[in-house]
Amino acid sequence: MSAPTPASPFVNGEFLSAAGRPTFDVVDPADGSVVGPVVSGGTDEAGAAMEAAHAAQPAWEAIGAAARARFLVRAAELLRARKEEWARLVTREMGKVLYEARLEVDGAIDNFDYYASFARTLNGEEVGGLPSGETLRLVWVPRGVVVAITPWNFPAATVTRKIGPALVGGNTMVLKPSSNTPLSSLFLARVLREAGLPKGVLNVVPGPGRELGPALVQHPYCSTVTLTGSTASGIEVLRLAAPGVVKCLLELGGKAPVLIAPDADLDWAARATVWARYWNAGQSCIAAERCYVASEVERPFLAKVDALVRALRVAPGLSTGADVGPLFSAAARDDVARRVEAAVDQGARVETGGKPPADAALRRGAFYLPTVLTHVEDRNPVAREEVFGPVLPILAYDGFDEAIRRANDSEYGLSSYVFTRDVARAEQAIRELKFGETYVNRAGPESPQGYHAGFRHSGLAGEGTRWGVLDYLQLKSAYVDWHPRPSADYFFPYPG
């Protein structure tokens, strides 16, 4: 049997030849099997992609936003016809259960329709009250070539959430997907080409971040870099971008608190918390990472959470009835295991899970049992450091003011959750929790109609809404004097 043809970088409207180029394998984390080989791009491919994007940008800007939006709408139509294929690809290369992959793909397609709707609303303004014969206009213009660096945990939705606003605004893009999940991005590139997207408008270069990051971010044509990733990755991008004064849009780590008030609907709060923590095997920046429960309802709440978690079915993502799939890699599973062991060493107690599954078939994959920890103190690392996996520490509190204070005591500030039936308490949480998002009596994920942005070490700028579109544009002022003769004297000497 002949070897499968490697997926290749997409540059200037073409998939590059694999001949003479190194490859790497994309691995299914459910069993370690190879999903497929991928050609690894390097500095040459990165440079070619940046050149192509730069050359394509003026014509792409010139056709106008409405024409640009039509390409996104057409791509959305094509993707809907192939969404099951895309969802299964997401599951195979990332590991999430198929139900969640289908939800993600639906959201990814919706991103194109949503951002296309801004094509006729990108309005500047004209300043009033100026002297007759003079105008001052504020005009939104594209930034140029955008470099997008995307993560493995949502390889479809995160990508379209960056492509949509950047392209509708008149920018072109070079996309560097995660090396763990590049196939979803290359699939998308193929569909966009089928939709007629002009050459060079979108380019996709998979490969090692240590090589491609500097080659893309520090390229002279890079005007903006958008990254979704860890806080450490964001700091590195800032370091790379600083010499070129490149604008950075960063969605980084999180440590979302969940506050369970004594008057909360405990059945609903438990279900929503379990979803918010174990969805995507806990691999989400908005995941419920620490749960603060009013001491008077701690026992009944814990009993409900524990029962729900024990009922979760851990299985490969393509298995019927799977609730929680593998982590994205064996290394990620081992990291979660070490963090749980360290938490126990510092006094935490495992109520549920706390280890890989015993089933021999599952042990071949990157699985870790959904875990609940109690007797967790605020100084325990599991309550302070981001844990990208299915681990929920539960902490008791006395007094809602205390809960808010402890929730805010974090370097992160992306998402937060509150469960209460008291309107005043809910409004207090919305006002006082220092996080970019607060969900009251519900879990995520976020809507594109909300501004998805973090405080503190959780990021810079945001995504969604018109504000997320404007982050990909720059505001230009145009001063015009329409008088037949100059209305001011700029020549020396000064009068009088």
C-alpha positions in Angstrom: 0.0 0.0 0.0 1.4 3.4 -0.9 1.9 6.0 1.7 -0.8 8.7 2.1 -0.2 12.0 0.4 0.8 14.6 3.1 -1.4 17.6 3.6 0.6 20.7 2.5 0.9 24.4 3.3 -1.6 26.6 1.4 0.2 29.6 -0.1 -1.1 32.0 -2.7 -4.1 29.8 -3.5 -2.1 26.6 -4.0 -1.2 23.6 -1.8 2.6 23.3 -2.0 4.3 20.2 -3.2 5.5 17.8 -0.5 8.6 16.9 -2.5 11.8 17.7 -0.6 9.9 19.1 2.4 9.9 17.5 5.9 6.7 16.1 7.3 5.2 15.3 10.7 2.3 13.1 11.8 -1.0 14.2 13.2 -1.9 11.7 15.9 -5.3 10.6 17.2 -5.1 11.0 21.0 -7.8 8.4 21.5 -5.4 5.5 20.5 -2.2 7.0 19.2 -2.9 6.1 15.6 -1.7 8.4 12.8 -4.5 10.5 11.3 -2.2 11.7 8.5 1.1 13.2 7.6 1.5 17.0 7.1 4.2 18.9 5.3 6.0 21.1 7.9 6.5 24.7 6.7 9.6 26.6 7.6 11.0 30.1 7.1 10.9 29.9 3.3 7.2 28.9 3.3 6.4 31.6 5.9 8.1 34.2 3.8 6.3 33.1 0.7 3.0 33.3 2.5 3.7 36.8 3.8 4.7 38.0 0.3 1.5 36.5 -1.1 -0.7 38.1 1.5 1.0 41.5 1.1 0.6 41.3 -2.7 -3.1 40.4 -2.5 -4.2 42.9 0.1 -4.6 46.1 -2.1 -7.0 44.4 -4.5 -8.8 42.7 -1.7 -9.4 46.0 0.0 -10.4 47.7 -3.2 -13.4 45.4 -3.9 -15.3 46.7 -0.8 -16.6 45.0 2.3 -19.9 43.8 0.7 -18.0 41.9 -2.0 -15.6 40.5 0.6 -18.5 39.3 2.7 -20.0 37.3 -0.1 -16.9 35.0 -0.1 -17.5 34.2 3.6 -21.2 33.5 3.0 -20.4 31.2 0.1 -17.8 29.4 2.2 -20.4 28.9 4.9 -22.8 27.3 2.5 -20.1 24.9 1.3 -19.1 24.1 4.8 -22.7 23.2 5.9 -22.8 20.6 3.1 -19.6 19.1 4.5 -19.9 19.8 8.2 -20.1 16.1 9.3 -16.8 15.5 7.5 -15.2 18.5 9.2 -16.6 17.5 12.6 -15.2 14.0 12.4 -11.8 15.4 11.3 -11.8 17.7 14.4 -12.6 14.7 16.6 -9.8 12.5 15.1 -7.1 15.1 15.3 -8.1 16.7 18.6 -10.0 14.0 20.5 -13.2 15.8 21.6 -16.4 13.8 21.5 -18.3 13.9 18.2 -21.3 15.7 19.7 -19.0 18.5 20.8 -17.2 18.6 17.5 -20.5 19.0 15.7 -21.4 21.9 18.0 -18.0 23.5 17.3 -18.3 23.2 13.6 -21.8 24.7 13.7 -20.3 27.6 15.6 -17.4 27.9 13.2 -19.7 28.1 10.2 -21.9 30.6 12.0 -18.9 32.8 12.6 -18.6 33.4 8.8 -22.2 34.4 8.5 -22.0 36.6 11.6 -18.9 38.5 10.6 -20.1 38.8 7.0 -23.1 40.8 8.4 -20.7 43.6 9.4 -19.9 44.4 5.8 -22.4 47.1 5.5 -22.0 48.5 9.0 -18.3 49.5 9.1 -19.0 53.2 9.3 -16.7 56.0 10.3 -18.1 59.4 11.1 -17.9 63.1 10.0 -17.1 65.6 12.7 -19.6 68.4 12.9 -19.2 72.1 14.0 -16.2 72.9 11.8 -15.8 76.2 9.8 -17.7 76.3 6.6 -15.6 74.8 3.8 -13.7 72.3 6.0 -14.3 68.7 6.8 -12.9 66.1 9.2 -13.7 62.5 8.5 -12.8 59.5 10.6 -12.4 56.4 8.4 -11.8 52.8 9.3 -9.1 51.2 7.1 -7.5 47.7 7.0 -4.4 47.1 9.0 -2.8 45.0 6.2 -1.4 41.5 6.7 -2.6 39.7 9.8 -0.8 36.8 11.3 -3.1 34.4 13.1 -1.7 31.8 15.6 -4.4 29.3 16.7 -4.6 26.6 19.3 -5.5 22.9 19.2 -8.5 22.9 21.6 -11.0 24.5 19.1 -9.3 24.0 15.7 -12.4 25.0 13.7 -14.2 27.7 15.7 -11.1 29.7 16.8 -9.8 29.8 13.2 -13.0 31.2 11.7 -13.4 33.7 14.6 -10.1 35.2 13.4 -10.5 34.8 9.6 -14.0 36.3 9.5 -13.4 39.8 11.0 -9.9 40.1 9.5 -11.0 39.4 6.0 -14.3 41.3 6.0 -12.3 44.3 7.2 -10.1 44.2 4.1 -7.0 42.5 5.6 -5.3 39.4 4.3 -4.0 36.7 6.5 -1.3 34.1 7.2 -2.6 31.4 9.5 -0.3 29.3 11.6 -2.4 26.5 13.2 -1.4 24.3 16.0 0.9 21.4 15.0 -1.5 19.1 16.8 -4.5 20.1 14.8 -3.5 21.5 11.4 -5.8 19.4 9.3 -8.9 21.3 10.2 -7.3 24.6 9.0 -6.1 23.0 5.7 -9.6 21.6 5.2 -11.0 25.1 5.6 -8.5 26.5 3.2 -9.6 24.0 0.6 -13.2 25.0 1.0 -12.4 28.7 0.8 -10.6 28.2 -2.4 -13.6 26.3 -3.7 -15.7 29.4 -2.7 -13.5 31.5 -5.0 -11.4 33.3 -2.5 -8.7 35.2 -4.4 -5.2 33.9 -4.3 -3.1 35.2 -1.4 -6.0 36.4 0.8 -5.7 33.4 3.1 -2.5 31.4 3.5 -2.0 28.5 5.9 1.4 27.4 7.1 1.6 24.5 9.6 4.8 23.7 11.3 6.9 24.3 14.5 6.0 27.4 16.4 9.6 28.1 17.5 10.6 28.6 13.9 7.4 30.0 12.3 6.5 32.4 15.1 9.5 34.7 14.7 9.4 34.3 10.9 5.8 35.5 10.7 5.5 38.0 13.6 8.8 39.7 12.8 8.3 39.8 9.0 8.2 43.4 7.8 4.8 42.9 6.3 3.1 41.8 9.5 0.9 44.6 10.8 -1.1 42.6 13.4 -0.8 39.3 15.2 -3.8 37.6 16.7 -3.1 34.7 19.1 -5.3 32.4 21.1 -3.0 30.4 23.5 -1.4 30.3 26.8 -0.3 33.3 28.7 3.4 32.2 28.2 2.8 32.1 24.4 1.2 35.6 24.6 4.2 37.0 26.4 6.5 35.5 23.8 4.5 37.0 21.0 4.6 40.4 22.7 8.4 40.1 22.9 8.6 39.2 19.2 6.2 41.9 18.1 7.8 44.8 20.1 10.7 45.7 17.7 8.3 46.1 14.8 5.6 47.8 16.9 3.1 45.2 15.7 -0.4 45.3 17.2 -1.2 42.2 19.3 -4.7 40.7 19.9 -4.2 38.1 22.6 -6.7 35.7 24.1 -4.7 33.9 26.8 -5.2 31.7 29.8 -7.9 31.6 32.4 -8.8 30.3 35.8 -12.6 30.8 35.8 -14.2 30.8 39.3 -17.7 29.5 39.9 -19.6 31.0 42.8 -22.5 29.0 44.2 -24.7 31.2 46.4 -26.7 29.6 49.3 -29.9 30.4 47.5 -28.8 28.8 44.1 -30.9 26.2 42.4 -28.4 23.4 43.3 -29.6 20.9 40.7 -29.2 23.4 37.9 -25.9 24.8 39.3 -24.4 21.3 39.6 -25.4 20.4 36.0 -24.1 23.7 34.6 -20.8 23.5 36.6 -20.2 19.9 35.4 -20.7 21.0 31.8 -18.5 24.1 32.2 -15.7 22.0 33.7 -15.7 18.8 31.7 -16.8 20.0 28.3 -14.0 19.4 25.9 -12.3 17.3 28.6 -11.7 20.5 30.5 -9.5 21.9 27.8 -11.0 25.4 27.4 -9.8 28.8 28.5 -13.3 29.6 29.9 -13.6 26.3 31.7 -14.9 26.3 35.3 -11.5 25.9 37.0 -12.4 26.5 40.7 -15.7 26.3 42.4 -16.5 28.4 45.5 -19.6 27.0 47.4 -21.4 28.6 50.3 -20.5 26.5 53.3 -24.2 25.9 54.2 -24.9 24.1 50.9 -21.4 22.6 50.3 -22.5 19.0 51.2 -25.6 18.8 49.0 -23.9 20.5 46.1 -20.9 18.2 46.3 -23.2 15.2 46.3 -25.0 16.4 43.2 -21.7 17.2 41.4 -20.2 13.9 42.4 -23.1 11.9 41.1 -23.1 13.7 37.8 -19.3 13.3 37.3 -19.4 9.6 38.1 -22.1 9.1 35.4 -19.9 10.7 32.7 -18.8 8.1 30.1 -15.1 8.4 29.2 -14.6 7.0 25.7 -13.0 7.8 22.3 -14.7 10.8 20.7 -16.2 8.8 17.8 -17.8 6.2 20.2 -21.6 6.3 20.6 -22.6 7.9 23.9 -19.2 9.3 24.8 -19.3 12.3 27.2 -15.6 13.0 27.8 -12.9 12.1 25.3 -9.1 12.0 25.7 -6.9 15.0 26.3 -5.2 16.2 23.2 -1.9 14.4 23.9 -0.3 11.9 26.2 1.9 14.6 27.5 -1.1 16.7 28.4 -2.6 13.7 30.3 0.6 13.2 32.2 0.7 16.9 33.1 -2.8 16.8 34.6 -1.8 13.7 36.6 1.2 15.5 38.0 -1.0 18.5 39.0 -3.5 16.3 40.8 -0.7 14.4 42.6 0.8 17.8 43.7 -2.6 19.0 44.9 -3.1 15.9 47.0 0.4 16.3 48.5 -0.7 19.7 49.7 -3.9 18.5 51.4 -6.5 18.1 48.7 -8.7 14.9 48.7 -9.9 13.1 45.6 -13.6 12.5 45.7 -13.9 11.2 42.2 -11.4 10.2 39.5 -7.9 11.3 40.1 -6.2 8.8 37.7 -6.3 7.4 34.2 -9.0 4.9 33.4 -8.3 1.3 34.2 -9.7 0.0 30.9 -6.8 -1.4 28.9 -8.1 0.0 25.6 -8.4 3.5 27.1 -5.0 3.4 28.6 -3.5 3.4 25.1 -5.0 6.9 24.6 -4.6 10.2 26.5 -7.5 9.7 28.8 -7.8 10.9 32.4 -10.9 10.3 34.5 -13.1 13.4 35.4 -11.9 14.4 38.8 -13.4 16.2 41.8 -11.1 17.5 44.5 -12.2 18.8 48.0 -10.3 20.1 51.0 -8.5 22.5 48.6 -7.0 25.7 50.1 -6.5 28.9 48.2 -2.8 28.5 48.2 -2.9 25.1 46.6 -1.6 25.3 43.0 -4.6 23.5 41.7 -6.7 26.5 42.8 -4.3 29.1 41.3 -2.7 27.7 38.2 -4.5 26.9 35.0 -5.2 23.2 34.7 -6.1 22.2 31.1 -7.9 19.0 31.9 -10.9 17.5 33.7 -10.2 18.5 37.3 -12.6 20.5 39.5 -11.4 21.8 42.9 -14.2 22.7 45.3 -13.7 25.3 48.0 -16.1 26.4 50.7 -16.7 30.1 51.6 -18.5 32.0 54.3 -20.1 35.2 53.0 -20.6 36.3 49.4 -18.2 39.3 49.7 -15.5 36.8 50.7 -16.3 34.6 47.7 -15.8 37.6 45.3 -12.6 38.6 47.0 -11.1 35.1 46.7 -12.3 34.8 43.1 -10.6 38.0 42.1 -7.4 37.0 43.8 -5.9 35.6 40.5 -3.5 36.6 37.8 -6.2 35.6 35.3 -9.4 37.4 34.4 -11.2 35.8 31.5 -14.5 34.2 32.6 -16.5 33.8 35.7 -19.7 32.1 36.7 -22.4 32.9 39.4 -25.4 30.8 40.5 -28.0 32.7 42.5 -31.7 33.5 42.5 -31.1 36.9 44.2 -31.0 39.8 41.8 -29.0 42.1 44.0 -26.4 39.4 44.5 -26.2 38.7 40.8 -25.7 42.4 40.1 -23.0 42.6 42.8 -21.2 39.8 41.1 -21.5 41.4 37.6 -20.2 44.7 39.0 -17.4 43.4 41.3 -16.0 40.3 39.6 -12.9 41.5 37.7 -13.3 39.2 34.7 -14.0 39.9 31.0 -17.1 37.7 31.1 -19.6 36.9 33.9 -22.2 34.2 33.3 -25.2 34.2 35.7 -27.1 31.0 36.1 -25.7 29.5 33.0 -22.5 28.2 31.5 -20.6 29.0 28.3 -19.6 29.0 25.6 -19.5 32.7 24.7 -21.6 34.2 21.9 -20.1 36.1 19.0 -22.4 38.9 19.9 -20.5 39.3 23.2 -17.0 40.7 23.5 -14.8 37.8 24.4 -11.9 39.5 26.2 -9.7 39.0 29.3 -8.5 41.2 32.1 -5.0 41.0 33.6 -2.9 38.1 32.2 -5.8 36.7 30.2 -5.2 38.9 27.2 -5.3 42.1 25.2 -8.3 43.2 23.0 -11.0 40.7 22.3 -13.2 38.9 19.8 -16.9 39.2 18.8 -19.2 42.2 18.4 -18.3 45.2 16.3 -15.5 46.0 18.8 -13.9 42.7 17.8 -14.1 43.6 14.1 -12.7 47.1 14.8 -9.7 45.5 16.5 -8.6 44.4 13.0 -8.9 47.9 11.6 -7.2 51.3 12.3 -8.9 54.7 12.5 -7.7 57.3 10.1 -8.5 61.0 10.2 -8.9 63.0 7.0 -8.8 66.8 7.2 -9.9 68.7 4.1 -10.1 72.4 3.3 -12.5 72.9 0.4 -12.1 76.7 0.1 -11.1 78.0 -3.4 -8.2 79.8 -1.7 -6.4 78.7 1.5 -8.3 79.7 4.6 -5.3 79.9 6.8 -1.8 81.5 6.6 1.0 79.1 7.4 3.9 81.4 6.4 6.3 83.2 8.6 6.7 85.7 10.1 3.7 85.5 12.5 1.4 88.4 12.3 1.6 91.2 14.9 
